[in-house]
Amino acid sequence: MIELINVNKTYGGTVKAVDNLNLTISDGEIFGFLGPNGAGKTTTIKMITGILESDSGSININGIDISKNPLEAKKQFGFVPDSPDMFLRLKGIEYLNFMADIYNISKQEREKRIQSLAENFEMTSAIGDQIKSYSHGMRQKIIIMGTLIHEPPIWILDEPMTGLDPKSSFRLKQIMREYADSGKTVFFSTHVLEVAEKICDRVAIINKGNILFCGSLDEMKEHFKQNESLEKMFLEMIENE
């Protein structure tokens, strides 16, 4: 579970990036975080993952306050950032072993997990190559594999479909569903509203640092009193704001 209580973040003393944000993401659900560019999505994710500190409020990861006990909180999740361009000089297998070392995964267990992940993402023949030689989509896949190496109870993804080919994107959505169905938490941001509409149990729409809506698609349709697509309802909400 992820819980944000009265979370605020201001840049430069004047720009309110996140304004008194309250959210609860439960176990066993895929939760989509939607909003236009500059809405506060990435700032919120960076605070949840401990990259940024909030100005006020609290953020709890499975009951652990990330500001008070950051190491224990960070053991609870795997994070896929919006850019996969990191550790470029490492080979894919070196990066995966590095991630396994961080989370103290045994040699026997990591070998099984790496093999399974490489097969799932069709990376078996590439993990011996340097990451800098990978395409953008392959870099995205190796980062996703690295976040899953310790099978975290919470999975946080920032624009995870970017650069993935259709088959890998489909498989990622399957894994996200399997993850949530096993009782774990999946929290992701996306601009691809069709994806959110198909796979999310609930969504939150943020704009100018404020949550405009949080709930299921059916609840959103009830809110609008119409049977529209998520895209149309999203655009109407943003334009009205």
Beta strands, then each sheet from edge to edge (+ up, - down):
strand 1: 2-11
strand 2: 15-25
strand 3: 30-34
strand 4: 56-61
strand 5: 64-65
strand 6: 77-80
strand 7: 154-158
strand 8: 185-189
strand 9: 202-207
strand 10: 210-215
sheet 1: 2+ 1- 4+ 5-
sheet 2: 6+ 7+ 8+ 3+ 9+ 10-
end
